[in-house]
Amino acid sequence: MMARLNINKDRCKGCGLCVLYCPVKHLEMSENLNSRGVPFARENKGTACTGCGLCFQICPDCCIEVIVEENESGKEHKK
């Protein structure tokens, strides 16, 4: 199973809850600022997302979409 994230950086308020609760530390706070003037969550390119969905569930502003590819046929589902 492979997963990727779609993060709406301009909706992010920089609370960091997703970063705190990611079990594999796949998320980090950006050094750049979004349109709100705050650091935003982004993927840590040194790790792989497991698709657990904790970031999606904990985000109070619904900024994160988890896209999971179930198998080699490319079937996807979103959380």
PyMOL Python script that loads the backbone (N, CA, C, O; Angstrom):
from pymol import cmd

cmd.read_pdbstr("""\
ATOM      1  N   MET A   1       0.841  -1.167   0.000  1.00  0.00           N
ATOM      2  CA  MET A   1       0.000   0.000   0.000  1.00  0.00           C
ATOM      3  C   MET A   1       0.893   1.239   0.000  1.00  0.00           C
ATOM      4  O   MET A   1       1.834   1.351   0.786  1.00  0.00           O
ATOM      5  N   MET A   2       0.577   2.144  -0.884  1.00  0.00           N
ATOM      6  CA  MET A   2       1.308   3.404  -0.947  1.00  0.00           C
ATOM      7  C   MET A   2       0.328   4.536  -0.676  1.00  0.00           C
ATOM      8  O   MET A   2      -0.847   4.451  -1.033  1.00  0.00           O
ATOM      9  N   ALA A   3       0.811   5.580  -0.054  1.00  0.00           N
ATOM     10  CA  ALA A   3      -0.052   6.720   0.251  1.00  0.00           C
ATOM     11  C   ALA A   3       0.672   8.009  -0.064  1.00  0.00           C
ATOM     12  O   ALA A   3       1.899   8.090  -0.010  1.00  0.00           O
ATOM     13  N   ARG A   4      -0.120   9.014  -0.393  1.00  0.00           N
ATOM     14  CA  ARG A   4       0.419  10.352  -0.581  1.00  0.00           C
ATOM     15  C   ARG A   4      -0.572  11.333   0.013  1.00  0.00           C
ATOM     16  O   ARG A   4      -1.742  11.011   0.217  1.00  0.00           O
ATOM     17  N   LEU A   5      -0.090  12.529   0.287  1.00  0.00           N
ATOM     18  CA  LEU A   5      -0.918  13.537   0.921  1.00  0.00           C
ATOM     19  C   LEU A   5      -1.145  14.717  -0.003  1.00  0.00           C
ATOM     20  O   LEU A   5      -0.277  15.079  -0.797  1.00  0.00           O
ATOM     21  N   ASN A   6      -2.300  15.299   0.106  1.00  0.00           N
ATOM     22  CA  ASN A   6      -2.610  16.555  -0.548  1.00  0.00           C
ATOM     23  C   ASN A   6      -2.903  17.532   0.589  1.00  0.00           C
ATOM     24  O   ASN A   6      -3.927  17.417   1.261  1.00  0.00           O
ATOM     25  N   ILE A   7      -1.999  18.500   0.803  1.00  0.00           N
ATOM     26  CA  ILE A   7      -2.128  19.442   1.910  1.00  0.00           C
ATOM     27  C   ILE A   7      -2.457  20.823   1.353  1.00  0.00           C
ATOM     28  O   ILE A   7      -1.726  21.348   0.513  1.00  0.00           O
ATOM     29  N   ASN A   8      -3.544  21.403   1.816  1.00  0.00           N
ATOM     30  CA  ASN A   8      -3.917  22.758   1.426  1.00  0.00           C
ATOM     31  C   ASN A   8      -3.162  23.713   2.345  1.00  0.00           C
ATOM     32  O   ASN A   8      -3.622  24.024   3.443  1.00  0.00           O
ATOM     33  N   LYS A   9      -2.006  24.173   1.889  1.00  0.00           N
ATOM     34  CA  LYS A   9      -1.120  24.967   2.743  1.00  0.00           C
ATOM     35  C   LYS A   9      -1.730  26.303   3.138  1.00  0.00           C
ATOM     36  O   LYS A   9      -1.417  26.824   4.208  1.00  0.00           O
ATOM     37  N   ASP A  10      -2.588  26.866   2.305  1.00  0.00           N
ATOM     38  CA  ASP A  10      -3.170  28.164   2.634  1.00  0.00           C
ATOM     39  C   ASP A  10      -4.316  28.062   3.638  1.00  0.00           C
ATOM     40  O   ASP A  10      -4.674  29.058   4.266  1.00  0.00           O
ATOM     41  N   ARG A  11      -4.886  26.889   3.794  1.00  0.00           N
ATOM     42  CA  ARG A  11      -5.924  26.683   4.805  1.00  0.00           C
ATOM     43  C   ARG A  11      -5.295  26.379   6.171  1.00  0.00           C
ATOM     44  O   ARG A  11      -5.929  26.587   7.206  1.00  0.00           O
ATOM     45  N   CYS A  12      -4.070  25.896   6.173  1.00  0.00           N
ATOM     46  CA  CYS A  12      -3.371  25.502   7.402  1.00  0.00           C
ATOM     47  C   CYS A  12      -3.140  26.717   8.304  1.00  0.00           C
ATOM     48  O   CYS A  12      -2.699  27.768   7.839  1.00  0.00           O
ATOM     49  N   LYS A  13      -3.441  26.561   9.602  1.00  0.00           N
ATOM     50  CA  LYS A  13      -3.209  27.646  10.555  1.00  0.00           C
ATOM     51  C   LYS A  13      -1.931  27.429  11.366  1.00  0.00           C
ATOM     52  O   LYS A  13      -1.619  28.212  12.265  1.00  0.00           O
ATOM     53  N   GLY A  14      -1.201  26.374  11.048  1.00  0.00           N
ATOM     54  CA  GLY A  14       0.095  26.143  11.676  1.00  0.00           C
ATOM     55  C   GLY A  14       0.049  25.596  13.084  1.00  0.00           C
ATOM     56  O   GLY A  14       0.992  25.791  13.851  1.00  0.00           O
ATOM     57  N   CYS A  15      -1.025  24.915  13.442  1.00  0.00           N
ATOM     58  CA  CYS A  15      -1.145  24.400  14.818  1.00  0.00           C
ATOM     59  C   CYS A  15      -0.153  23.273  15.112  1.00  0.00           C
ATOM     60  O   CYS A  15       0.258  23.095  16.259  1.00  0.00           O
ATOM     61  N   GLY A  16       0.236  22.505  14.076  1.00  0.00           N
ATOM     62  CA  GLY A  16       1.217  21.442  14.256  1.00  0.00           C
ATOM     63  C   GLY A  16       0.679  20.140  14.808  1.00  0.00           C
ATOM     64  O   GLY A  16       1.460  19.231  15.090  1.00  0.00           O
ATOM     65  N   LEU A  17      -0.631  20.017  14.973  1.00  0.00           N
ATOM     66  CA  LEU A  17      -1.183  18.772  15.513  1.00  0.00           C
ATOM     67  C   LEU A  17      -0.869  17.577  14.618  1.00  0.00           C
ATOM     68  O   LEU A  17      -0.554  16.495  15.114  1.00  0.00           O
ATOM     69  N   CYS A  18      -0.952  17.769  13.312  1.00  0.00           N
ATOM     70  CA  CYS A  18      -0.666  16.672  12.384  1.00  0.00           C
ATOM     71  C   CYS A  18       0.782  16.207  12.522  1.00  0.00           C
ATOM     72  O   CYS A  18       1.069  15.011  12.469  1.00  0.00           O
ATOM     73  N   VAL A  19       1.680  17.158  12.699  1.00  0.00           N
ATOM     74  CA  VAL A  19       3.100  16.834  12.867  1.00  0.00           C
ATOM     75  C   VAL A  19       3.299  16.058  14.166  1.00  0.00           C
ATOM     76  O   VAL A  19       4.026  15.065  14.197  1.00  0.00           O
ATOM     77  N   LEU A  20       2.662  16.505  15.220  1.00  0.00           N
ATOM     78  CA  LEU A  20       2.784  15.878  16.533  1.00  0.00           C
ATOM     79  C   LEU A  20       2.277  14.436  16.544  1.00  0.00           C
ATOM     80  O   LEU A  20       2.883  13.569  17.173  1.00  0.00           O
ATOM     81  N   TYR A  21       1.165  14.178  15.849  1.00  0.00           N
ATOM     82  CA  TYR A  21       0.530  12.867  15.908  1.00  0.00           C
ATOM     83  C   TYR A  21       0.934  11.894  14.801  1.00  0.00           C
ATOM     84  O   TYR A  21       0.523  10.734  14.837  1.00  0.00           O
ATOM     85  N   CYS A  22       1.723  12.327  13.825  1.00  0.00           N
ATOM     86  CA  CYS A  22       2.147  11.409  12.766  1.00  0.00           C
ATOM     87  C   CYS A  22       3.073  10.349  13.344  1.00  0.00           C
ATOM     88  O   CYS A  22       4.149  10.689  13.836  1.00  0.00           O
ATOM     89  N   PRO A  23       2.691   9.074  13.302  1.00  0.00           N
ATOM     90  CA  PRO A  23       3.500   8.027  13.933  1.00  0.00           C
ATOM     91  C   PRO A  23       4.837   7.760  13.238  1.00  0.00           C
ATOM     92  O   PRO A  23       5.752   7.215  13.856  1.00  0.00           O
ATOM     93  N   VAL A  24       4.962   8.136  11.966  1.00  0.00           N
ATOM     94  CA  VAL A  24       6.217   7.885  11.249  1.00  0.00           C
ATOM     95  C   VAL A  24       6.982   9.182  10.960  1.00  0.00           C
ATOM     96  O   VAL A  24       7.960   9.183  10.213  1.00  0.00           O
ATOM     97  N   LYS A  25       6.523  10.281  11.560  1.00  0.00           N
ATOM     98  CA  LYS A  25       7.168  11.594  11.403  1.00  0.00           C
ATOM     99  C   LYS A  25       7.291  11.995   9.934  1.00  0.00           C
ATOM    100  O   LYS A  25       8.312  12.533   9.505  1.00  0.00           O
ATOM    101  N   HIS A  26       6.228  11.722   9.172  1.00  0.00           N
ATOM    102  CA  HIS A  26       6.210  12.061   7.751  1.00  0.00           C
ATOM    103  C   HIS A  26       5.867  13.530   7.512  1.00  0.00           C
ATOM    104  O   HIS A  26       6.065  14.041   6.410  1.00  0.00           O
ATOM    105  N   LEU A  27       5.359  14.204   8.527  1.00  0.00           N
ATOM    106  CA  LEU A  27       5.006  15.613   8.389  1.00  0.00           C
ATOM    107  C   LEU A  27       5.952  16.488   9.200  1.00  0.00           C
ATOM    108  O   LEU A  27       6.475  16.080  10.237  1.00  0.00           O
ATOM    109  N   GLU A  28       6.156  17.694   8.701  1.00  0.00           N
ATOM    110  CA  GLU A  28       6.971  18.686   9.388  1.00  0.00           C
ATOM    111  C   GLU A  28       6.398  20.063   9.082  1.00  0.00           C
ATOM    112  O   GLU A  28       5.601  20.217   8.156  1.00  0.00           O
ATOM    113  N   MET A  29       6.796  21.044   9.844  1.00  0.00           N
ATOM    114  CA  MET A  29       6.357  22.411   9.591  1.00  0.00           C
ATOM    115  C   MET A  29       7.345  23.065   8.630  1.00  0.00           C
ATOM    116  O   MET A  29       8.561  22.937   8.775  1.00  0.00           O
ATOM    117  N   SER A  30       6.795  23.759   7.659  1.00  0.00           N
ATOM    118  CA  SER A  30       7.610  24.441   6.659  1.00  0.00           C
ATOM    119  C   SER A  30       8.312  25.641   7.288  1.00  0.00           C
ATOM    120  O   SER A  30       7.831  26.224   8.260  1.00  0.00           O
ATOM    121  N   GLU A  31       9.441  25.992   6.721  1.00  0.00           N
ATOM    122  CA  GLU A  31      10.132  27.210   7.140  1.00  0.00           C
ATOM    123  C   GLU A  31       9.524  28.424   6.440  1.00  0.00           C
ATOM    124  O   GLU A  31       9.746  29.559   6.862  1.00  0.00           O
ATOM    125  N   ASN A  32       8.762  28.190   5.376  1.00  0.00           N
ATOM    126  CA  ASN A  32       8.096  29.254   4.632  1.00  0.00           C
ATOM    127  C   ASN A  32       6.745  29.559   5.270  1.00  0.00           C
ATOM    128  O   ASN A  32       6.254  28.796   6.102  1.00  0.00           O
ATOM    129  N   LEU A  33       6.153  30.675   4.876  1.00  0.00           N
ATOM    130  CA  LEU A  33       4.854  31.080   5.395  1.00  0.00           C
ATOM    131  C   LEU A  33       3.791  30.968   4.310  1.00  0.00           C
ATOM    132  O   LEU A  33       4.077  31.140   3.126  1.00  0.00           O
ATOM    133  N   ASN A  34       2.562  30.680   4.727  1.00  0.00           N
ATOM    134  CA  ASN A  34       1.449  30.619   3.781  1.00  0.00           C
ATOM    135  C   ASN A  34       0.773  31.986   3.679  1.00  0.00           C
ATOM    136  O   ASN A  34       1.304  32.978   4.177  1.00  0.00           O
ATOM    137  N   SER A  35      -0.382  32.042   3.043  1.00  0.00           N
ATOM    138  CA  SER A  35      -1.081  33.315   2.859  1.00  0.00           C
ATOM    139  C   SER A  35      -1.596  33.894   4.180  1.00  0.00           C
ATOM    140  O   SER A  35      -1.905  35.083   4.258  1.00  0.00           O
ATOM    141  N   ARG A  36      -1.687  33.061   5.212  1.00  0.00           N
ATOM    142  CA  ARG A  36      -2.094  33.539   6.544  1.00  0.00           C
ATOM    143  C   ARG A  36      -0.902  34.117   7.320  1.00  0.00           C
ATOM    144  O   ARG A  36      -1.071  34.735   8.371  1.00  0.00           O
ATOM    145  N   GLY A  37       0.297  33.905   6.782  1.00  0.00           N
ATOM    146  CA  GLY A  37       1.500  34.388   7.445  1.00  0.00           C
ATOM    147  C   GLY A  37       2.030  33.462   8.519  1.00  0.00           C
ATOM    148  O   GLY A  37       2.737  33.902   9.426  1.00  0.00           O
ATOM    149  N   VAL A  38       1.695  32.177   8.426  1.00  0.00           N
ATOM    150  CA  VAL A  38       2.160  31.195   9.411  1.00  0.00           C
ATOM    151  C   VAL A  38       2.850  30.029   8.700  1.00  0.00           C
ATOM    152  O   VAL A  38       2.564  29.760   7.533  1.00  0.00           O
ATOM    153  N   PRO A  39       3.752  29.339   9.394  1.00  0.00           N
ATOM    154  CA  PRO A  39       4.332  28.120   8.809  1.00  0.00           C
ATOM    155  C   PRO A  39       3.229  27.089   8.611  1.00  0.00           C
ATOM    156  O   PRO A  39       2.278  27.035   9.391  1.00  0.00           O
ATOM    157  N   PHE A  40       3.351  26.281   7.583  1.00  0.00           N
ATOM    158  CA  PHE A  40       2.320  25.293   7.264  1.00  0.00           C
ATOM    159  C   PHE A  40       2.911  23.889   7.287  1.00  0.00           C
ATOM    160  O   PHE A  40       4.124  23.707   7.177  1.00  0.00           O
ATOM    161  N   ALA A  41       2.040  22.910   7.431  1.00  0.00           N
ATOM    162  CA  ALA A  41       2.471  21.513   7.421  1.00  0.00           C
ATOM    163  C   ALA A  41       2.863  21.097   6.011  1.00  0.00           C
ATOM    164  O   ALA A  41       2.245  21.509   5.029  1.00  0.00           O
ATOM    165  N   ARG A  42       3.889  20.283   5.933  1.00  0.00           N
ATOM    166  CA  ARG A  42       4.318  19.739   4.642  1.00  0.00           C
ATOM    167  C   ARG A  42       4.882  18.341   4.878  1.00  0.00           C
ATOM    168  O   ARG A  42       5.178  17.945   6.006  1.00  0.00           O
ATOM    169  N   GLU A  43       5.018  17.608   3.772  1.00  0.00           N
ATOM    170  CA  GLU A  43       5.570  16.258   3.863  1.00  0.00           C
ATOM    171  C   GLU A  43       7.079  16.319   4.064  1.00  0.00           C
ATOM    172  O   GLU A  43       7.769  17.152   3.476  1.00  0.00           O
ATOM    173  N   ASN A  44       7.568  15.426   4.899  1.00  0.00           N
ATOM    174  CA  ASN A  44       8.998  15.258   5.097  1.00  0.00           C
ATOM    175  C   ASN A  44       9.451  14.258   4.032  1.00  0.00           C
ATOM    176  O   ASN A  44       9.104  13.079   4.097  1.00  0.00           O
ATOM    177  N   LYS A  45      10.208  14.719   3.075  1.00  0.00           N
ATOM    178  CA  LYS A  45      10.583  13.878   1.927  1.00  0.00           C
ATOM    179  C   LYS A  45      11.487  12.705   2.305  1.00  0.00           C
ATOM    180  O   LYS A  45      11.689  11.803   1.491  1.00  0.00           O
ATOM    181  N   GLY A  46      12.032  12.700   3.513  1.00  0.00           N
ATOM    182  CA  GLY A  46      12.906  11.606   3.941  1.00  0.00           C
ATOM    183  C   GLY A  46      12.166  10.408   4.499  1.00  0.00           C
ATOM    184  O   GLY A  46      12.793   9.430   4.904  1.00  0.00           O
ATOM    185  N   THR A  47      10.838  10.466   4.529  1.00  0.00           N
ATOM    186  CA  THR A  47      10.051   9.379   5.090  1.00  0.00           C
ATOM    187  C   THR A  47       8.927   9.000   4.124  1.00  0.00           C
ATOM    188  O   THR A  47       8.685   9.694   3.136  1.00  0.00           O
ATOM    189  N   ALA A  48       8.259   7.912   4.415  1.00  0.00           N
ATOM    190  CA  ALA A  48       7.144   7.464   3.578  1.00  0.00           C
ATOM    191  C   ALA A  48       5.855   7.473   4.388  1.00  0.00           C
ATOM    192  O   ALA A  48       5.829   7.035   5.538  1.00  0.00           O
ATOM    193  N   CYS A  49       4.799   7.973   3.781  1.00  0.00           N
ATOM    194  CA  CYS A  49       3.482   7.995   4.417  1.00  0.00           C
ATOM    195  C   CYS A  49       2.894   6.582   4.404  1.00  0.00           C
ATOM    196  O   CYS A  49       2.937   5.889   3.387  1.00  0.00           O
ATOM    197  N   THR A  50       2.349   6.172   5.540  1.00  0.00           N
ATOM    198  CA  THR A  50       1.743   4.842   5.639  1.00  0.00           C
ATOM    199  C   THR A  50       0.252   4.859   5.317  1.00  0.00           C
ATOM    200  O   THR A  50      -0.360   3.804   5.147  1.00  0.00           O
ATOM    201  N   GLY A  51      -0.336   6.060   5.231  1.00  0.00           N
ATOM    202  CA  GLY A  51      -1.757   6.163   4.935  1.00  0.00           C
ATOM    203  C   GLY A  51      -2.652   5.900   6.129  1.00  0.00           C
ATOM    204  O   GLY A  51      -3.827   5.578   5.954  1.00  0.00           O
ATOM    205  N   CYS A  52      -2.127   6.028   7.341  1.00  0.00           N
ATOM    206  CA  CYS A  52      -2.914   5.725   8.541  1.00  0.00           C
ATOM    207  C   CYS A  52      -4.079   6.697   8.733  1.00  0.00           C
ATOM    208  O   CYS A  52      -5.103   6.324   9.305  1.00  0.00           O
ATOM    209  N   GLY A  53      -3.933   7.934   8.264  1.00  0.00           N
ATOM    210  CA  GLY A  53      -5.016   8.906   8.341  1.00  0.00           C
ATOM    211  C   GLY A  53      -5.100   9.700   9.631  1.00  0.00           C
ATOM    212  O   GLY A  53      -6.038  10.479   9.802  1.00  0.00           O
ATOM    213  N   LEU A  54      -4.151   9.531  10.548  1.00  0.00           N
ATOM    214  CA  LEU A  54      -4.201  10.293  11.793  1.00  0.00           C
ATOM    215  C   LEU A  54      -4.115  11.796  11.541  1.00  0.00           C
ATOM    216  O   LEU A  54      -4.789  12.577  12.212  1.00  0.00           O
ATOM    217  N   CYS A  55      -3.299  12.199  10.587  1.00  0.00           N
ATOM    218  CA  CYS A  55      -3.166  13.629  10.275  1.00  0.00           C
ATOM    219  C   CYS A  55      -4.489  14.187   9.771  1.00  0.00           C
ATOM    220  O   CYS A  55      -4.896  15.283  10.157  1.00  0.00           O
ATOM    221  N   PHE A  56      -5.142  13.447   8.926  1.00  0.00           N
ATOM    222  CA  PHE A  56      -6.448  13.839   8.387  1.00  0.00           C
ATOM    223  C   PHE A  56      -7.476  13.978   9.498  1.00  0.00           C
ATOM    224  O   PHE A  56      -8.266  14.922   9.508  1.00  0.00           O
ATOM    225  N   GLN A  57      -7.465  13.042  10.426  1.00  0.00           N
ATOM    226  CA  GLN A  57      -8.444  13.030  11.504  1.00  0.00           C
ATOM    227  C   GLN A  57      -8.204  14.130  12.532  1.00  0.00           C
ATOM    228  O   GLN A  57      -9.161  14.678  13.080  1.00  0.00           O
ATOM    229  N   ILE A  58      -6.956  14.459  12.800  1.00  0.00           N
ATOM    230  CA  ILE A  58      -6.634  15.424  13.849  1.00  0.00           C
ATOM    231  C   ILE A  58      -6.668  16.863  13.361  1.00  0.00           C
ATOM    232  O   ILE A  58      -6.775  17.777  14.179  1.00  0.00           O
ATOM    233  N   CYS A  59      -6.581  17.095  12.066  1.00  0.00           N
ATOM    234  CA  CYS A  59      -6.515  18.460  11.528  1.00  0.00           C
ATOM    235  C   CYS A  59      -7.835  19.199  11.763  1.00  0.00           C
ATOM    236  O   CYS A  59      -8.868  18.797  11.226  1.00  0.00           O
ATOM    237  N   PRO A  60      -7.816  20.280  12.563  1.00  0.00           N
ATOM    238  CA  PRO A  60      -9.061  20.994  12.858  1.00  0.00           C
ATOM    239  C   PRO A  60      -9.598  21.808  11.679  1.00  0.00           C
ATOM    240  O   PRO A  60     -10.760  22.217  11.696  1.00  0.00           O
ATOM    241  N   ASP A  61      -8.781  22.048  10.664  1.00  0.00           N
ATOM    242  CA  ASP A  61      -9.207  22.863   9.531  1.00  0.00           C
ATOM    243  C   ASP A  61      -9.360  22.074   8.236  1.00  0.00           C
ATOM    244  O   ASP A  61      -9.512  22.661   7.165  1.00  0.00           O
ATOM    245  N   CYS A  62      -9.322  20.765   8.328  1.00  0.00           N
ATOM    246  CA  CYS A  62      -9.528  19.884   7.165  1.00  0.00           C
ATOM    247  C   CYS A  62      -8.599  20.250   6.012  1.00  0.00           C
ATOM    248  O   CYS A  62      -9.042  20.399   4.873  1.00  0.00           O
ATOM    249  N   CYS A  63      -7.333  20.393   6.306  1.00  0.00           N
ATOM    250  CA  CYS A  63      -6.334  20.783   5.305  1.00  0.00           C
ATOM    251  C   CYS A  63      -5.716  19.599   4.580  1.00  0.00           C
ATOM    252  O   CYS A  63      -5.082  19.773   3.539  1.00  0.00           O
ATOM    253  N   ILE A  64      -5.894  18.403   5.115  1.00  0.00           N
ATOM    254  CA  ILE A  64      -5.145  17.243   4.627  1.00  0.00           C
ATOM    255  C   ILE A  64      -6.069  16.209   4.015  1.00  0.00           C
ATOM    256  O   ILE A  64      -7.094  15.842   4.590  1.00  0.00           O
ATOM    257  N   GLU A  65      -5.683  15.751   2.843  1.00  0.00           N
ATOM    258  CA  GLU A  65      -6.370  14.659   2.158  1.00  0.00           C
ATOM    259  C   GLU A  65      -5.343  13.538   2.006  1.00  0.00           C
ATOM    260  O   GLU A  65      -4.241  13.768   1.509  1.00  0.00           O
ATOM    261  N   VAL A  66      -5.701  12.339   2.429  1.00  0.00           N
ATOM    262  CA  VAL A  66      -4.826  11.175   2.309  1.00  0.00           C
ATOM    263  C   VAL A  66      -5.310  10.359   1.118  1.00  0.00           C
ATOM    264  O   VAL A  66      -6.475   9.968   1.054  1.00  0.00           O
ATOM    265  N   ILE A  67      -4.414  10.108   0.186  1.00  0.00           N
ATOM    266  CA  ILE A  67      -4.750   9.332  -1.006  1.00  0.00           C
ATOM    267  C   ILE A  67      -3.977   8.021  -0.928  1.00  0.00           C
ATOM    268  O   ILE A  67      -2.746   8.010  -0.959  1.00  0.00           O
ATOM    269  N   VAL A  68      -4.706   6.928  -0.827  1.00  0.00           N
ATOM    270  CA  VAL A  68      -4.095   5.610  -0.642  1.00  0.00           C
ATOM    271  C   VAL A  68      -4.282   4.782  -1.900  1.00  0.00           C
ATOM    272  O   VAL A  68      -5.399   4.622  -2.392  1.00  0.00           O
ATOM    273  N   GLU A  69      -3.185   4.261  -2.414  1.00  0.00           N
ATOM    274  CA  GLU A  69      -3.229   3.328  -3.542  1.00  0.00           C
ATOM    275  C   GLU A  69      -3.165   1.934  -2.950  1.00  0.00           C
ATOM    276  O   GLU A  69      -2.167   1.545  -2.345  1.00  0.00           O
ATOM    277  N   GLU A  70      -4.234   1.196  -3.132  1.00  0.00           N
ATOM    278  CA  GLU A  70      -4.368  -0.112  -2.488  1.00  0.00           C
ATOM    279  C   GLU A  70      -3.484  -1.204  -3.081  1.00  0.00           C
ATOM    280  O   GLU A  70      -2.923  -2.019  -2.348  1.00  0.00           O
ATOM    281  N   ASN A  71      -3.360  -1.220  -4.401  1.00  0.00           N
ATOM    282  CA  ASN A  71      -2.595  -2.303  -5.022  1.00  0.00           C
ATOM    283  C   ASN A  71      -1.995  -1.829  -6.334  1.00  0.00           C
ATOM    284  O   ASN A  71      -2.111  -0.657  -6.694  1.00  0.00           O
ATOM    285  N   GLU A  72      -1.350  -2.752  -7.049  1.00  0.00           N
ATOM    286  CA  GLU A  72      -0.686  -2.396  -8.297  1.00  0.00           C
ATOM    287  C   GLU A  72      -1.648  -1.975  -9.400  1.00  0.00           C
ATOM    288  O   GLU A  72      -1.224  -1.344 -10.368  1.00  0.00           O
ATOM    289  N   SER A  73      -2.912  -2.302  -9.282  1.00  0.00           N
ATOM    290  CA  SER A  73      -3.872  -1.923 -10.314  1.00  0.00           C
ATOM    291  C   SER A  73      -4.159  -0.420 -10.294  1.00  0.00           C
ATOM    292  O   SER A  73      -4.823   0.104 -11.188  1.00  0.00           O
ATOM    293  N   GLY A  74      -3.654   0.264  -9.269  1.00  0.00           N
ATOM    294  CA  GLY A  74      -3.800   1.710  -9.202  1.00  0.00           C
ATOM    295  C   GLY A  74      -5.110   2.172  -8.589  1.00  0.00           C
ATOM    296  O   GLY A  74      -5.422   3.361  -8.648  1.00  0.00           O
ATOM    297  N   LYS A  75      -5.884   1.272  -8.003  1.00  0.00           N
ATOM    298  CA  LYS A  75      -7.124   1.691  -7.364  1.00  0.00           C
ATOM    299  C   LYS A  75      -6.786   2.606  -6.190  1.00  0.00           C
ATOM    300  O   LYS A  75      -5.915   2.300  -5.376  1.00  0.00           O
ATOM    301  N   GLU A  76      -7.485   3.722  -6.118  1.00  0.00           N
ATOM    302  CA  GLU A  76      -7.243   4.689  -5.054  1.00  0.00           C
ATOM    303  C   GLU A  76      -8.498   4.917  -4.246  1.00  0.00           C
ATOM    304  O   GLU A  76      -9.613   4.770  -4.749  1.00  0.00           O
ATOM    305  N   HIS A  77      -8.313   5.273  -3.006  1.00  0.00           N
ATOM    306  CA  HIS A  77      -9.412   5.813  -2.240  1.00  0.00           C
ATOM    307  C   HIS A  77      -8.865   6.935  -1.380  1.00  0.00           C
ATOM    308  O   HIS A  77      -7.687   6.958  -1.023  1.00  0.00           O
ATOM    309  N   LYS A  78      -9.741   7.855  -1.060  1.00  0.00           N
ATOM    310  CA  LYS A  78      -9.334   9.054  -0.325  1.00  0.00           C
ATOM    311  C   LYS A  78      -9.962   9.072   1.050  1.00  0.00           C
ATOM    312  O   LYS A  78     -11.080   8.599   1.253  1.00  0.00           O
ATOM    313  N   LYS A  79      -9.221   9.626   1.987  1.00  0.00           N
ATOM    314  CA  LYS A  79      -9.724   9.817   3.346  1.00  0.00           C
ATOM    315  C   LYS A  79      -9.923  11.284   3.565  1.00  0.00           C
ATOM    316  O   LYS A  79     -10.344  11.696   4.647  1.00  0.00           O
TER     317      LYS A  79
END
""", "prot")
cmd.dss("prot")
cmd.show_as("cartoon", "prot")
cmd.util.cbc("prot")
cmd.orient("prot")
